[in-house]
């Protein structure tokens, strides 16, 4: 029995186990991203990952249920970091939109997984709520309480469309030009006075 | 020797062979789309297609170089039909944009292949010029001669972003609402007077 006032020993060893577990997960994710950058996300399999970091495939399965589970970890982490980047980018809608675009251009591999682009299949049903934080940052910058404000969707769609078309080389312009296109659309949207909603059925 | 004024016989049989060839290609493409609708584009392989229409796999390879070649046929045909739909939808920018969105919503399976969405991998390098006709229709509707006018890219990006976010359930609103979002963005863009370009380096 543990004397009162003293940390029970199992808790310490559990803490250590949890830390080690988190470290191993991080190591597997790092290897996955390296593999994806070198050979594309198609190459990321449990077997390839295990080979790469010198574990058995069975051992890797103790940390992730499979390839989809690994991709899902990138989706979740990606959306958390994207929202953070937008939040710290500034308080204006323009700054938030620009930070969004920069993230998509700086981490095309992660953006690809987040939105199921370029041949990466992420089960959409599992990631429906991911990205809500992105909308929340735009809502804050717009100063609106409604997370379904139409202007949020329009800014998001334009930013995503620019990034996605650029990624498949349908919009072969440079970064500064992409930013000008996005800024012009956000400017136009902000310039238009908001009319009161006329019984919008949503 | 063929008497003058008469169609040479080889030409007639060549015409017949070409017609039959076109019909077989059409049959293979029809089977591919049915398979894609039933089981997703991942299921579309030369073997599965040959099985489905009762040909040998080798026979199917006489008509298409492989799975990528079949996807490419859908990309090309999709962009031709998309541009046609936009052109016949009306002469205004609003009508062209609305026709674009309707195409994406009516044929999500084809749109997916055209833009490499949802796990479908189409080699981007092979389809860079596909879609130029879409830009040309928007340019006509805007009344601009420059196929790289920034407003074309902005309308295209917004329409694509809305369709793509909706396809992965990140924008779970109905068709009428999507149209309102797109129309509002196009309206804002058209309302803004065009300033003369200030030494845009392109």
Interface residues (C-beta under 8 A of the other chain):
Chain A: X42 X115 X116 X117 X118 X119 X120 X121 X122 X124 X125 X127 X128 X131 X150 X153 X154 X156 X157 X158 X159 X160 X161 X162 X164 X165 X168 X169 X170 X171 X172 X173 X177 X180 X181 X184 X185 X187 X188 X189 X191 X192 X202
Chain B: X42 X115 X116 X117 X118 X119 X120 X121 X122 X124 X125 X127 X128 X131 X150 X153 X154 X156 X157 X158 X159 X160 X161 X162 X164 X165 X168 X169 X170 X171 X172 X173 X177 X180 X181 X184 X185 X187 X188 X189 X191 X192 X202
